[in-house]
């Protein structure tokens, strides 16, 4: 059939993976900004059950030797939706800083995949893909970085949120099914086979989300770590609080129920 046309009874037509059943997801991606010729690295961890998200973004200056630590720039954010706050730790030219930002004051970063300012009832993995508002068309088999995968394409108006009035085209590529039956997309080795994503903004009145903006995510190590467990390595929020904000805590322990092994 013509590319982009769905034939329901044709065997090669695949359904978009049922990502709505996933309670958590952890992905590492190489983010490419073609127009700016920039490459960045993004780690996204999303726990929709407990309404917590973490995003680490690193930008490296290719003109500076990698062993020069002060050339590195990265930021790490942990959002706690139940509290409506976000902790943001940044490292820039050898200096650390930390801020506590209420959701109402948070500016969405176009480089991240999930909008933490969504209502609590919209915190689900399917929202990351725009699954509930977008009809994806199965394009067919292709290759991304020499990896065979199934490509789906959809037109989205929900990203980063419906009120943003941004229109964009998204492509998602999932690893090719390794079993004999090629009528569904399955998990591969217990991990989610997400390979590639590309978005292009087609219409917007926003300077940040300008028409023509393209971003490409190459995914690695999807759910390599247990996505149900948050990995807070190197995330120190003590810099967010001054001495006047600190409080001493005392705990009372009932020794009758305390056992030592």
C-alpha positions as a printed NumPy array, in Angstrom:
array([[  0.   ,   0.   ,   0.   ],
       [  0.947,   3.661,  -0.264],
       [  3.143,   4.727,   2.653],
       [  1.049,   6.097,   5.504],
       [ -2.159,   4.268,   4.5  ],
       [ -3.443,   1.647,   6.955],
       [ -4.866,  -1.588,   5.562],
       [ -6.546,  -3.287,   8.511],
       [ -6.485,  -6.784,   7.006],
       [ -2.95 ,  -6.562,   5.696],
       [ -0.578,  -8.697,   7.768],
       [  2.276,  -6.2  ,   7.655],
       [  0.214,  -3.541,   9.471],
       [  1.262,  -3.444,  13.121],
       [ -0.373,  -1.807,  16.091],
       [  1.496,   0.736,  18.179],
       [  2.94 ,  -1.009,  21.276],
       [  0.685,  -0.892,  24.327],
       [  2.823,   1.473,  26.379],
       [ -0.112,   2.504,  28.587],
       [  0.352,  -0.624,  30.692],
       [  3.831,   0.46 ,  31.758],
       [  3.998,   2.095,  35.193],
       [  7.582,   3.263,  34.821],
       [ 10.208,   3.711,  32.137],
       [ 13.915,   4.537,  32.13 ],
       [ 15.663,   5.622,  28.925],
       [ 19.044,   7.023,  27.952],
       [ 19.126,   8.972,  24.72 ],
       [ 21.607,  10.778,  22.532],
       [ 19.808,  13.983,  21.561],
       [ 20.73 ,  15.469,  18.179],
       [ 19.799,  19.033,  17.219],
       [ 20.46 ,  19.002,  13.442],
       [ 20.043,  22.741,  12.836],
       [ 22.503,  23.643,  15.61 ],
       [ 24.851,  20.712,  14.925],
       [ 24.766,  19.876,  18.626],
       [ 24.667,  16.565,  20.465],
       [ 23.508,  16.205,  24.055],
       [ 22.803,  13.301,  26.371],
       [ 19.549,  12.848,  28.235],
       [ 18.555,  10.332,  30.909],
       [ 14.829,  10.189,  31.591],
       [ 13.274,   8.228,  34.441],
       [  9.513,   8.349,  34.877],
       [  7.495,   6.656,  37.627],
       [  3.849,   7.359,  36.903],
       [  2.581,   5.324,  39.855],
       [  4.332,   7.498,  42.453],
       [  4.254,  10.618,  40.252],
       [  8.011,  11.2  ,  40.31 ],
       [ 10.298,  12.024,  37.381],
       [ 14.   ,  12.613,  36.959],
       [ 15.737,  14.085,  33.912],
       [ 19.506,  14.456,  33.535],
       [ 20.789,  16.568,  30.652],
       [ 24.446,  16.897,  29.717],
       [ 26.006,  19.191,  27.17 ],
       [ 29.647,  18.765,  26.182],
       [ 31.761,  21.299,  24.315],
       [ 33.467,  19.288,  21.574],
       [ 36.194,  21.906,  21.213],
       [ 37.429,  21.329,  24.768],
       [ 39.325,  18.161,  25.797],
       [ 37.089,  15.744,  27.689],
       [ 39.487,  15.578,  30.644],
       [ 38.874,  19.251,  31.415],
       [ 36.059,  18.933,  33.927],
       [ 35.166,  22.626,  33.78 ],
       [ 34.089,  22.269,  30.162],
       [ 31.142,  20.111,  31.23 ],
       [ 27.651,  21.508,  31.666],
       [ 24.818,  19.436,  32.992],
       [ 21.61 ,  19.734,  34.901],
       [ 19.581,  17.238,  36.852],
       [ 15.926,  17.638,  37.794],
       [ 13.714,  15.612,  40.103],
       [ 10.025,  16.449,  40.003],
       [  7.625,  15.334,  42.739],
       [  4.137,  15.888,  41.381],
       [  2.33 ,  15.136,  44.642],
       [  4.169,  18.093,  46.214],
       [  4.118,  20.24 ,  43.08 ],
       [  7.83 ,  21.063,  43.28 ],
       [ 10.976,  20.39 ,  41.307],
       [ 14.566,  20.22 ,  42.539],
       [ 17.026,  21.448,  39.916],
       [ 20.771,  20.932,  40.31 ],
       [ 23.083,  22.498,  37.721],
       [ 26.812,  22.248,  37.096],
       [ 28.374,  24.915,  34.923],
       [ 32.084,  25.656,  34.552],
       [ 32.983,  23.949,  37.817],
       [ 30.224,  25.536,  39.901],
       [ 27.191,  23.813,  41.438],
       [ 23.848,  25.434,  42.143],
       [ 20.479,  24.179,  43.312],
       [ 16.954,  25.571,  43.146],
       [ 13.55 ,  24.511,  44.422],
       [ 10.975,  25.45 ,  41.775],
       [  7.182,  25.229,  42.158],
       [  5.488,  23.658,  39.161],
       [  3.648,  26.904,  38.415],
       [  7.008,  28.668,  37.93 ],
       [  8.673,  25.878,  35.972],
       [  9.486,  26.535,  32.315],
       [  9.243,  23.392,  30.206],
       [ 12.536,  22.397,  28.592],
       [ 12.009,  21.507,  24.944],
       [ 14.814,  18.935,  25.172],
       [ 12.899,  16.727,  27.6  ],
       [ 10.324,  14.165,  26.524],
       [  7.786,  14.433,  29.34 ],
       [  6.014,  17.565,  30.581],
       [  5.918,  17.408,  34.384],
       [  3.355,  20.218,  34.574],
       [  0.597,  17.916,  33.369],
       [ -2.309,  17.246,  35.775],
       [ -1.758,  14.293,  38.108],
       [ -4.332,  12.156,  36.314],
       [ -2.345,  12.544,  33.073],
       [  0.9  ,  11.206,  34.49 ],
       [  1.243,   7.986,  32.514],
       [  3.806,   6.503,  30.158],
       [  1.315,   6.662,  27.304],
       [  1.313,  10.462,  27.631],
       [  5.017,  10.507,  26.841],
       [  4.127,   9.046,  23.442],
       [  0.927,  11.078,  23.103],
       [ -0.821,   7.736,  22.855],
       [ -4.275,   8.811,  24.032],
       [ -4.573,  11.818,  21.707],
       [ -2.613,  10.667,  18.654],
       [ -3.352,   8.119,  15.948],
       [ -0.09 ,   6.582,  14.806],
       [  0.263,   5.159,  11.32 ],
       [  2.526,   2.176,  10.759],
       [  5.058,   3.262,   8.125],
       [  6.922,  -0.039,   7.831],
       [ 10.314,  -1.561,   8.443],
       [ 13.385,   0.622,   8.284],
       [ 16.866,   0.98 ,   9.771],
       [ 18.106,   3.477,  12.339],
       [ 21.839,   3.397,  12.905],
       [ 21.896,   0.013,  11.177],
       [ 19.33 ,  -1.389,  13.625],
       [ 16.201,  -2.886,  11.995],
       [ 13.047,  -1.407,  13.465],
       [  9.351,  -0.76 ,  12.907],
       [  8.451,   2.892,  12.356],
       [  5.253,   4.679,  13.366],
       [  4.35 ,   8.274,  12.524],
       [  1.745,  10.539,  14.07 ],
       [  0.576,  14.152,  14.124],
       [  0.464,  15.578,  17.662],
       [ -1.248,  18.619,  19.132],
       [ -0.888,  17.552,  22.786],
       [  2.859,  18.201,  23.144],
       [  4.132,  19.713,  25.311],
       [  0.519,  20.387,  26.39 ],
       [ -2.769,  21.04 ,  24.542],
       [ -2.746,  24.665,  25.701],
       [  0.635,  25.285,  24.025],
       [ -0.983,  25.336,  20.562],
       [  2.01 ,  23.52 ,  19.089],
       [  1.598,  21.123,  16.161],
       [  4.294,  18.542,  15.519],
       [  5.028,  15.347,  13.609],
       [  6.548,  12.469,  15.592],
       [  8.283,   9.308,  14.473],
       [  8.927,   6.384,  16.826],
       [ 10.947,   3.335,  15.846],
       [ 10.778,   0.084,  17.843],
       [ 13.158,  -2.835,  17.468],
       [ 12.126,  -5.471,  14.96 ],
       [ 10.42 ,  -8.525,  16.409],
       [ 12.881, -11.402,  16.592],
       [ 10.248, -14.158,  16.738],
       [  8.831, -15.964,  13.703],
       [  5.479, -14.206,  13.915],
       [  5.722, -10.667,  12.642],
       [  2.256,  -9.398,  13.467],
       [  2.999,  -7.747,  16.822],
       [  5.809,  -5.887,  18.518],
       [  7.059,  -7.565,  21.651],
       [  9.594,  -7.03 ,  24.391],
       [ 13.092,  -8.073,  23.538],
       [ 15.137,  -9.809,  26.248],
       [ 12.789,  -8.357,  28.837],
       [ 13.603,  -4.801,  27.754],
       [ 11.535,  -2.356,  25.769],
       [ 12.729,  -2.14 ,  22.19 ],
       [ 12.62 ,   1.623,  21.729],
       [ 15.296,   2.621,  19.218],
       [ 14.62 ,   6.084,  17.816],
       [ 12.354,   9.12 ,  17.995],
       [ 12.219,  12.236,  15.863],
       [  9.967,  15.245,  16.115],
       [  9.478,  18.247,  13.873],
       [  7.371,  21.238,  14.847],
       [  5.116,  22.309,  11.986],
       [  3.125,  25.129,  13.581],
       [  3.63 ,  27.296,  16.653],
       [  3.452,  30.868,  17.85 ],
       [  6.188,  30.317,  20.435],
       [  9.809,  31.406,  19.95 ],
       [ 11.107,  28.321,  21.753],
       [  8.887,  25.856,  19.897],
       [  9.451,  27.505,  16.538],
       [  8.236,  25.903,  13.266],
       [ 10.908,  23.79 ,  11.636],
       [ 12.588,  22.84 ,  14.919],
       [ 13.751,  19.224,  14.74 ],
       [ 15.063,  16.954,  17.458],
       [ 16.259,  13.373,  17.169],
       [ 16.58 ,  10.94 ,  20.065],
       [ 18.688,   7.799,  19.665],
       [ 17.808,   5.515,  22.572],
       [ 20.115,   3.165,  24.452],
       [ 19.759,   0.953,  27.543],
       [ 15.965,   1.237,  27.714],
       [ 14.863,  -0.105,  31.107],
       [ 18.33 ,  -1.569,  31.643],
       [ 17.944,  -0.486,  35.246],
       [ 14.779,  -1.345,  37.109],
       [ 12.491,   1.581,  36.197],
       [ 10.449,   0.976,  39.351],
       [ 13.42 ,   2.124,  41.468],
       [ 14.628,   5.705,  41.353],
       [ 18.381,   6.07 ,  41.048],
       [ 19.315,   9.257,  42.909],
       [ 23.056,   8.908,  42.368],
       [ 24.902,  12.232,  42.48 ],
       [ 21.721,  14.123,  43.27 ],
       [ 22.437,  16.257,  46.331],
       [ 19.696,  18.732,  47.257],
       [ 21.542,  20.058,  50.315],
       [ 22.689,  23.041,  48.238],
       [ 19.047,  24.025,  47.854],
       [ 18.787,  24.897,  51.536],
       [ 20.659,  27.375,  53.701],
       [ 21.567,  26.872,  57.349],
       [ 18.378,  28.636,  58.449],
       [ 16.327,  26.044,  56.553],
       [ 17.897,  23.065,  58.307],
       [ 16.224,  21.308,  61.204],
       [ 17.539,  18.731,  63.648],
       [ 15.418,  15.598,  63.812],
       [ 15.098,  13.285,  66.801],
       [ 13.824,   9.714,  66.662],
       [ 12.49 ,   7.556,  69.484],
       [ 13.222,   3.851,  69.178],
       [ 11.384,   1.13 ,  71.071],
       [ 14.199,  -1.233,  72.031],
       [ 11.787,  -4.033,  72.889],
       [ 11.086,  -4.56 ,  69.222],
       [ 14.658,  -3.906,  68.037],
       [ 16.647,  -6.942,  66.944],
       [ 20.301,  -7.178,  66.013],
       [ 21.667,  -9.951,  63.807]])
